[in-house]
């Protein structure tokens, strides 16, 4: 699934940027959904590019206790875990434009830090109540990785923040529930939402509003 031409480039990027081990914890099911099988293949190909990345694969039904532990309620699901679990989840196949979001999340989790501005970092520290960010994406949306990536960075910066990146086309019931007419669409704590690619500072304003 990863073209050979890209493998060397990704290998170099991971070799240069990964600092600490990262675990990709995947949840699938026995009769694999179409995207479960593809997601498993993609993750196995990614893991083969750097020995600091490991994968653990669990059955969503048979290992329901594990799914509960990671707060996973649908498949395919990926939890990106470093020295700790930062609450970053991908639901659906992270392919197309979203593969870059996954790579960036793996690198940032490995480092345990991000490139958000110092001002953003200080303001994120002020959040003391749980914040759940859901970013709805599609694999052909060029603006989605920008928003999904910011959500993941915020989760790394503050353990009260959880970030879900959800493929709207794979989970139509959620797209209907949250009235996803266009992507990226971001929903925070079920009450604050916006459509489109907002810069870091405006995204942060929405998060702070939801945290109140």
N, C-alpha and C positions, 0 to 999 in steps of 0.2 A: 504493500500500500504506500510505502514511502519510496518514491522513485530513486533509483540508484544514483542519479546525478545529484540528488539532494542529500543522500546519506553522508557523504564525505564532509559536506559543509556543516551538517548538524553535528556530526561526530566531533569536528573541530570546535564548534561553538560550545558543546557540552564539556569537552575536555578543558577548555579555557575557563569556563564560568562556574562549573559545579564545584562546591566546596565540601559539603558534608553529604552523607548518604541520604537518598530519598526513596520512599516506598510508594508505589502506586498500588492502591488497594482497589481491585475491581470486583464488582458484583454483577453476576450474570445469572442465568437460570438454565436448568437441565435441557429443556427444549429451547435452544437459544433463539431469541428474536433476531431478525435479520441484522440489526445494528449491534447486537451483543457479539455475534461472531466476528463482525468487521472490527469492532472495538478491541476485542481480544487480540486479533491479528496485528492491529496497529500498535498496541501497547507492547506486544512481544517484539516487534521490529524495533521499537524505540529503545526498549531495555537492552537489546543486543548491541546498541551503539555506545554504551558506557557502563562500566561495571559498578558505578556508584548508584545506579538506578536498579531497584529490585521490584518485582511485581508479586503480589499475592492475589489469587483469584478465589472468590467464594461464591457459592450458590446462594442466591437471594432467599430461597425457600428453606433449603436444608441447613443453611447457616444463618437462620433468621436472627439468632442472638447477636451475631457479628454485625448484621445489617442494622439492628437496633442500636448497637454500641456506636456505630458511625452515623446514625440518624438517616440512613438511606431508606427511601420508601418507593423507589422505582428503578428499573434497569433499562439499558446499561448505566452503571454508575461508577465513577472513579473518585477516590479520595486521595489527595496528594498530601503525603505525611512526611515531615522531616524529623528534626529532634523532638518536635511535638506535633500534634494535630492542629493545624491552623484553621480548620473548618472550611477548607476549599473543596468543593465538589463539582464534578462535571457530570451532567446527565445527558446521555446521547453520545453519538460518535463525534469526537473532537477532530474533525477532518476539514479539508478546505481551508478557509480563512482561520477556523478555530484551532487548527493544529499549532499555529504560532502562539495562541493564548495558552495552550497546554504546555508548550516548551518553556514559555516565560514563567509560568506558575512553578514548574519543576525547578527551574534555576533559582527563582526567588525563595522558594521553600528550602532549597539546599543551602542558601546563604542565610536564611532567617532574617533577611532585611530587604528593603526595596528602595527604589529611587524617587519616592514621593518627596515633595519639598519639605524643608524643615518646618515651615509654618503648618503644613498639613499634618505632619507627624505630631507636632505639639497639640494641635486641636483634636486629633484622633485619640490622644491619651486621655482627654477629658471625658470620653464616653464611658459611662459606668453601667449602662443598662444594655441588655441583649439587642443586637441589630442583625436582622436577617435580610441580606440582599439577594434578590433573584434577578439575574440578567437573562432575558430571553433573546436567543440568537438564531440565525440560520447560517448554514455553511457557506452560502454564497454572498453574505452581507459583509462588505469591506469595512464598515464602520463598527461592527460588533466586537472585534478583538480589542479595540481601544477601550471600550466601556467595560467589557468582561475583565480585562487586565487590571483596570483601576479597582474594580470590586475585589479581586484576589489580593491586590496589594494592601488594601484597607484591612482585609482579614488577617494578613500577616502582621500588620502594625498594631492591631488591638485584638486581644483574645475574646473580647465581647462580640466581635463582628464575625459573622459566617457569610460565605459567598457561594451561591449556586449559579453555575452557568448551564442553562437549559436550552436544548435545541427545540424550538417551538414546533417544528414540523414533525418531530418524533413523539411529542407529547401533546397532541391536539386538544385533549381534554383540559390541559392546563392553559393552553393558548386561548381557549374559549372562556375559561374561568377568569383569566386576567385580561380579557379583551385585547389580545395582542394583534393589532391590525397592521403593525409595521415593526421592524427590528432595527437596532436594538431597543427593547423595552425593558426598563428597570423598575422593579417593585421592591420597596423597602418596608419591612414590618407590616405588610398588608395594607398600608395606609398612605404612603407617599410614593408617587410614581412619575416617571418621565419617559419620553420617547426620544431617541436620537443620541448622538455622541456629545455628551457634555464634558467640558474640560474638568480637570481634577478639582479645582476650587469650587465649581458649581455643583459637581457631584457630591462633594463633602458637605455643602450646605443642605442638600436633600437628606443626607445621612444624619446630620445633626438635628434636623427637623424631626425625622422619624424617631430619633433616640429620646426626644423630650417626653 
